[in-house]
Amino acid sequence: MPPYTITYFAVRGRCGAMRIMMVDQGQKWKENVVAFDEWMKGDLKATCVFGQLPKFEDGDLVLFQSNAVLRHLGRKHGAYGSNDKEAALIDMMNDGVEDIRMKYLKMIYQDYDTGKDQYIKDLAGHLSKFDAVLASNKSGFLVGDKISFADYSLFEVLLNHQVLCPSCLDSFPALKSFAAMMAARPNIKAFLGSDDYKKLPINGNGKQ
């Protein structure tokens, strides 16, 4: 029996980073796929603390909120820094990634047709911050000398943006190197090439 269970829709969505993290860490998990019409009935939603999916189960621990799941996995699998200072910096970097993710999701779900071009124009200003951080750390990771949950989160956001704008990393050598390094990690490379990954749309409305 896999140690973890994800209950979510048939999209990458909010589970993208945690799936990539688990596969890279050699973990197995079970997927409970929820159909949208089933979700709209409201029974499952009523059992969710914040009325949202994903739902993540680790034994008798049930978590909602995808970033809480990433932090939990980070603590369990040694991907939360080597000390309290690094942990605080990893939290900061993940919050920065979340800022980009929320801007992206707002554009995808609320303003795609009229806002996509402007979003892409503004993207460099957001990506440059992460490029500078990565360029200053010789390990190639965001914080310290080993991978953290924030690295998985950033990588997943970059994957989505490379679909939106394939050239978006061309002006950012540190980010481009980071994305290539992450994609080349054996477990991640196999996962990204798998049918299980490819069959899932990035977002629930089909826009990317």
N, C-alpha and C positions, 0 to 999 in steps of 0.2 A: 504494500500500500504506500503510495507516494506520501511524503511527509507534509506536503502543502496542497491546498485546494484553492483555486481561483474560481469565483462565480462572477461572470461578466458576459457582455454581449460579444457577438462574433466580429470583433474589430480589434485592432491593435490598441488604439486609444490610450486610456489611462493605465493599461497593463503592459505597455510596450517596454518600458525600462525595467520593470520587475522581472518580466520574462527573460530579457537579455541577461540580467544579473544572475538569475537562478541558473540559467543554462551555462553561463561562464563559470559559475561556482560548482558545477557538477551536480546540481540538485534536480530532483524530479518533482513533478506536481500534476495534479488532476485538474481538468477544466470542466466546470459546469457551465454550459453555454445557455444563455437566457435569450429567448426570442422576444422581439420588441412587443408583440401583441400580448405575450404573457406578462411582461413587465407592466404594461398599461392596465392590467387587471387590478394591480395595486397590492396584492397579497404579499408578494416578496418585498416590495418597496416598504411596506409597513414594518417589516422586520429589520430594516437597515437603520442604523443609528441616525444617520443624516439623510435618509431617504435616497441614497445614491449607491451605485456600484462603482468600482469592484468591491467584492467581499473576499477577504483573504483569511484562510483558516490554517493555523499551525497547531495541530492537536486541539486542545480545548480553548485556545486563544483565537478570538475572532476579531479581525481588524477591518475597519473601513478607512478611507482616505489613502490614496496611493503613496503619498510621501511618507506617511506613517509606516506603511509596509516596507518601503525602501530603507528607512532607518532601522526597523526591526531586523531586516535581513542583513543590513550592514553590521549591526551588533553581533548577530549570530555567526557571521561568516568572516569576521576580521576585516571588514571593509568600511571601518568608521574611524580611521586614523590610528596613530600609535600612542596618542596622549590626549588630554582634554583640550589643549590648544588646537591640535589638528582637527579634533572632532568639531570644535566651534567653527573653524574655518570651512570645514566640509559642509556644515549646516548653512553657512553663509553662501557658499557657492551653489548649493542646491536651491536655495531661495532665489538666487539670481537666475538659475535655469528655469525655475518655475515662473518667473516674471516673463521670460520669453515665451514659454509654453502657453501662458494665459493670453498673451497678445496674439499668438498664432491661432489659438482656438476661437478667440473672438472674431478674427478675420474669417476663419473657415466657416463658422456657423452663423455669423451675423452680417458679414460685409464682404463676402468673397467676390462677387461680381463687380462691385464698384470700388473695393478697397484693396484688392490683391496687388495691383501695380504699386501703389503707394507703400504698402507694407514691405514689398521687396526693396524699394528704394531706401526705406528706413532701416532695413535689416543690418546693414553694415555697421551702423552705430551701436547695435546691441552685440553683434558678434565680436567686434573689436575688443571689448572688455575681456572676453574669455581668451582671445588670442594673446593678449598681453599677459594674462595670468599664466597661461601654458608656456609662453616663451620665457618666463622668468623661473620656471621650475625644470631643472635638468632631467627629472625623472620622466617627463612627458605626461604626468598626471596633474590634476588640478591642485592637489595638496599632498605634501609629503612624498615619500618614495614608493608608495604602493597604491593600488587601485582602491577607489572608494565608491560608495553608492552614488555619489554626485557625478562621478565619471560616467557611470552607466546612464544616468539621467541626461547628462549633456549629450552623450553619444546618440541616444534615441531621438532627442530633439534635432540634432544635426542630420540624422537620416531622413527625418520628415522634411526638413528644409531643403535637402539636396533633391528631393522629389519636386518640391515647389519651385525651386530655382537651382538647377544643376551647377551653376557657376558660382554659387554664393560663397564658397570657401576659397576661391581662387586668389583673393587678395589677402588671405590670412594663412600664412605658411604653418604656423604652430597649430592652428585648428585643423588644417588639412592633414598634417602629419598625425595629429591625435586621432582623427576619424579613421585614417588608414591603419594605424596601430591597433585600434579597438576592433576594426573589422577583420583584422588578420589573426586575432586570437582564435585558436583552433575551434573551441566550442562555439564561439560566436559566429565564426565563418560558416560552420556547418549549419547552424540554426538559421542564419540569414538566407542560406541556399535551400532550405527545406520547404516542402509543400505546406507544412503546418504554418510557417511564417508567411509565405507568399500568398496563400489563399485569403488571408485576412486583409480587408481594406484598412487604411490608416485611420479614417474617421467614419463616424456613423452616417453621415450624409453623402458619402461617396466623393466628396471634394478633397483635393489634395494639391 
